[in-house]
Amino acid sequence: MTYQLFEVSDASANISCPYCDQAVLDWTQEQYIQPCEHTLFMAMDLGFEFIADRFEAALSQSVDEIHDDPNMNIYATVTQAKYLNIQIFKADLGVEGMFRYIGFSKE
């Protein structure tokens, strides 16, 4: 898998798709998660919030198996998927050592 990692230090920052510019994480909205067609996944260290079928098919385990694993490591899971050319935005959750990951791809 090839990916680019972009770190977002502000836990309250909105995140837009780098391809279509849609706000996929917009804290001003009641439904603050709005994936676009380029969004592969939205996850926190605690588990997935959204996952596209095409990305789930590239994982070595099902989402249920990942969530049931007491040693779950979301970052390792998404970076080891068999999927090419992903842009991953890693945003601080505002809790020590906890992050949100949002993956985008044109494919």
N, C-alpha and C positions, 0 to 999 in steps of 0.2 A: 504494500500500500504506500502511496505517496501522498503526503499532506503538507500543508503549510499551517503553522500555528500562529495565531494573532492573540496576544494577551490584552485583556480589557481590565484595567485596574479598578475602575469605578463600578461598584456593585449596583448602582442605580442607573447605569447607562443603558439607553435603548440600543438595540442591535438591528441593523438592516442587512438584507441580502446583498452581497457584493455583485450579484448579476442583474437583478431586477429592481433593486433599491427598496423593496417592500420592507416595512418595519415588522420583523418577525418576533421581536421582543420589545414591547412598547408599554412602559409602566404607567402611561396616562390612560390606558384603556382598561375597562373591566375585564375583558378577555385579553390579557396582556401577551399571550402566546398566539401568534397568527402565522403558522408556517406557510411558505410559498412553495411553488413547484420545485425550487432548487434546494429546499431544506431536506437534508437526509435524516437528521436527528436533532433533538433537543433533550439534554440530559443533565442531571446533577450527579454529584458523587453518590447520591442516595438512590438513583435509578433513572430510567427514561421517562420523560414527559411526553415525547412525541418521537415516533420512528416511522420513516417511510418504508413501505414494503420492499422496495428495491435494495435498501440498505440492510434491512433485517435479514434478507436472503444472503447477504455477504458475511454475516456473523457466523462464528464457529458454534455458537449456542443460541437457543431461542431466548427471547426476552424474559420469559417466565423462568427459565433455568438461570439466567444471569441474576434476576431479582431474588431468586431463592438461595443463591450462593452467599454464605456468610462472609466470604473473603472477596466479594464483588469489588472490582476496580473498573469503573466505567471508562476512565481515560485509556487504560490498557485495552479494554474491549474494543473501543471505537478505533483506536490506532492500529489494531491488529486485524481489522476487517479486511476482507479481500475486495477492496474497492479502490479505484485509482482517482487521483487528482481531487482531493478534498481540501477545502479551506475550513479549518476549525477555529472557532472563536472561543477562547477560554476566559470566562468572566468570574471575578470574585463574587462569592455569595454574601459576603459581609459576615461570615462566620469563619473563625480561624481554621484554615486548611480545607475549606469547602469551596467547590467551584461548579459553575454551569458550563456545559460544552454545547456548542451549536455547530453542526456540520453542514456545509453547502457544497454542491457540485452542479456543473452544467449537464453532466451525463445522468 
